[in-house]
Structure formats: C-alpha cells, structure tokens
Amino acid sequence: MPHEFFTALVYVGLVVLVAIMIPVQLAAKWRRHRLKQERIVCRICGYRFLRKEPEAFCPHCQSRNR
C-alpha cells in the first residue's frame, strides 16, 4: 500500500512539474524573440539600446543606425 502511494506521489509531482515548466519555457522563448527584434547595438560606439523607430539614433553618440 505505501509503495503505490509514493509511486503515485512521484508521478503526480512529475506531471505538475511538466505542467508548470512548459508554459514558462514558452513564455520565456516568446519574450526573448520579442526583445531580440527591438534591441540594437550601435555600429560606432557599441552602445546597446532599444529601437523605437525604423531608423534609430544612438542615445550615446547620436549616430544613425538602421
């Protein structure tokens, strides 16, 4: 009897872990993909910033980046 209980407990724990990890991993992947499109590195000074418009100006050295 206790053997089946602990086996079931382990299986339930694994199912809960998978049920939590899959949505978390998907959300993290979606967030990385979204942020990758908005980040840009300046060609002149190497400063990292977020792109707001198609032609971005570096806030550090004011050079134009595409």
C-alpha positions as CSV (number, residue, x, y, z in Angstrom):
1,M,0.0,0.0,0.0
2,P,2.6,2.7,0.9
3,H,4.6,1.7,-2.2
4,E,1.8,2.6,-4.5
5,F,1.1,5.9,-2.7
6,F,4.7,7.0,-3.0
7,T,4.9,5.9,-6.7
8,A,1.7,7.9,-7.4
9,L,3.1,10.9,-5.5
10,V,6.2,10.9,-7.6
11,Y,4.2,10.7,-10.8
12,V,1.9,13.5,-9.7
13,G,4.9,15.6,-8.9
14,L,6.4,15.0,-12.4
15,V,3.1,15.9,-14.1
16,V,2.8,19.1,-12.1
17,L,6.4,20.0,-12.9
18,V,5.8,19.4,-16.6
19,A,2.5,21.4,-16.4
20,I,4.4,24.3,-15.0
21,M,7.6,24.2,-17.0
22,I,6.1,24.0,-20.5
23,P,4.2,27.3,-20.3
24,V,7.1,29.0,-18.5
25,Q,9.5,27.9,-21.2
26,L,7.2,29.0,-24.0
27,A,6.7,32.4,-22.4
28,A,10.5,32.9,-22.0
29,K,11.1,32.0,-25.6
30,W,8.4,34.4,-26.8
31,R,9.8,37.2,-24.6
32,R,13.4,36.6,-25.9
33,H,12.1,36.6,-29.5
34,R,10.2,39.9,-28.9
35,L,13.1,41.6,-27.2
36,K,15.6,40.4,-29.9
37,Q,13.7,42.4,-32.5
38,E,13.7,45.6,-30.5
39,R,17.3,45.6,-29.3
40,I,20.1,47.2,-31.4
41,V,23.8,47.7,-30.9
42,C,25.3,50.9,-32.2
43,R,27.8,50.4,-35.1
44,I,30.1,53.2,-34.0
45,C,30.3,53.0,-30.2
46,G,28.8,49.6,-29.4
47,Y,26.1,51.0,-27.0
48,R,23.1,48.7,-26.6
49,F,19.6,50.4,-26.7
50,L,16.0,49.7,-27.7
51,R,14.9,50.6,-31.2
52,K,11.8,52.8,-31.1
53,E,11.5,53.6,-34.9
54,P,13.0,52.1,-38.0
55,E,15.9,54.5,-38.2
56,A,17.3,54.7,-34.7
57,F,19.7,57.2,-33.4
58,C,22.2,56.1,-30.7
59,P,21.4,57.9,-27.4
60,H,25.2,57.8,-26.6
61,C,26.9,59.1,-29.7
62,Q,23.9,60.2,-31.8
63,S,25.0,58.2,-34.9
64,R,22.3,56.8,-37.2
65,N,21.7,53.0,-37.1
66,R,19.4,51.0,-39.3
